[in-house]
Amino acid sequence: MKSKLEKISEAVKKLLTDKEFLGSIDAAKDAIISSIESGGKLMVCGNGGSATQASHMVGEFVGRFGFDRPALPAISLFDLATTTAVGNDYGYGDIFSRFVDGLGKEKDVLFSISTSGNSKNCLKAMESAKIRNIKNIALLGRDGGKMKNLADTAITVPFNETPLVQEIHLMAIHQLCEDIEKHFFGGKTI
């Protein structure tokens, strides 16, 4: 039986030769850079473990990733009071779309994270983004689910084991953070 580290290592080796996967990370990076350069912001959402990764990504943008530098414009679409109020008054499926409806502008990017690719509240947020001409980037697992079809750029980690998908999602997030930070603030590396 393979250890967790062996599974991760094999999965990463496979993805490092997957042109579609690597191309989707580059496309996501380019879309986020273009958004920020034109005065837009990054809005990030997800459920459960993906919610914590969404908040983590925003922390890397607003705080720092590899070195001290000015903040980049990003917001997590999770706030305890807002989420519970919207969930109670409208339904859990609306918790992210209400943020997009209230904060989203045409130059922004919505970055939705889902290991299944079928999170209903992420799908609804993506639909709201489409209506507002906001770019949709989705970080997905398995076959990409329904979210893959709504995404302008879908980064799909084609594995079925949720922990493995989440571990690779974090690697993809960190790659995006490093590349975007380097683009705006120089070639420093961590």
ChimeraX attribute file (.defattr): number of C-alpha atoms within 10 A of each C-alpha:
attribute: neighborCount
match mode: 1-to-1
recipient: residues
	/A:1	5
	/A:2	7
	/A:3	8
	/A:4	10
	/A:5	10
	/A:6	11
	/A:7	13
	/A:8	17
	/A:9	12
	/A:10	10
	/A:11	17
	/A:12	17
	/A:13	11
	/A:14	10
	/A:15	16
	/A:16	10
	/A:17	10
	/A:18	11
	/A:19	10
	/A:20	13
	/A:21	18
	/A:22	15
	/A:23	14
	/A:24	19
	/A:25	22
	/A:26	17
	/A:27	17
	/A:28	23
	/A:29	20
	/A:30	15
	/A:31	20
	/A:32	24
	/A:33	20
	/A:34	16
	/A:35	20
	/A:36	19
	/A:37	12
	/A:38	11
	/A:39	11
	/A:40	20
	/A:41	24
	/A:42	23
	/A:43	23
	/A:44	28
	/A:45	29
	/A:46	25
	/A:47	18
	/A:48	9
	/A:49	14
	/A:50	21
	/A:51	19
	/A:52	15
	/A:53	22
	/A:54	25
	/A:55	19
	/A:56	16
	/A:57	26
	/A:58	23
	/A:59	17
	/A:60	19
	/A:61	22
	/A:62	15
	/A:63	15
	/A:64	18
	/A:65	19
	/A:66	15
	/A:67	14
	/A:68	9
	/A:69	14
	/A:70	13
	/A:71	13
	/A:72	19
	/A:73	16
	/A:74	22
	/A:75	21
	/A:76	22
	/A:77	27
	/A:78	20
	/A:79	11
	/A:80	8
	/A:81	9
	/A:82	15
	/A:83	19
	/A:84	15
	/A:85	14
	/A:86	18
	/A:87	15
	/A:88	12
	/A:89	11
	/A:90	12
	/A:91	13
	/A:92	15
	/A:93	17
	/A:94	21
	/A:95	26
	/A:96	29
	/A:97	23
	/A:98	20
	/A:99	22
	/A:100	24
	/A:101	14
	/A:102	8
	/A:103	13
	/A:104	22
	/A:105	17
	/A:106	15
	/A:107	20
	/A:108	28
	/A:109	27
	/A:110	28
	/A:111	27
	/A:112	30
	/A:113	27
	/A:114	30
	/A:115	29
	/A:116	20
	/A:117	24
	/A:118	16
	/A:119	19
	/A:120	17
	/A:121	21
	/A:122	27
	/A:123	24
	/A:124	19
	/A:125	27
	/A:126	26
	/A:127	19
	/A:128	20
	/A:129	23
	/A:130	17
	/A:131	11
	/A:132	16
	/A:133	15
	/A:134	22
	/A:135	24
	/A:136	25
	/A:137	28
	/A:138	31
	/A:139	31
	/A:140	27
	/A:141	28
	/A:142	17
	/A:143	16
	/A:144	23
	/A:145	17
	/A:146	14
	/A:147	27
	/A:148	22
	/A:149	12
	/A:150	17
	/A:151	22
	/A:152	16
	/A:153	21
	/A:154	27
	/A:155	25
	/A:156	25
	/A:157	23
	/A:158	16
	/A:159	18
	/A:160	13
	/A:161	12
	/A:162	15
	/A:163	14
	/A:164	19
	/A:165	24
	/A:166	21
	/A:167	13
	/A:168	19
	/A:169	23
	/A:170	17
	/A:171	13
	/A:172	18
	/A:173	18
	/A:174	17
	/A:175	15
	/A:176	19
	/A:177	20
	/A:178	22
	/A:179	18
	/A:180	20
	/A:181	25
	/A:182	16
	/A:183	14
	/A:184	14
	/A:185	12
	/A:186	10
	/A:187	11
	/A:188	11
	/A:189	11
	/A:190	7
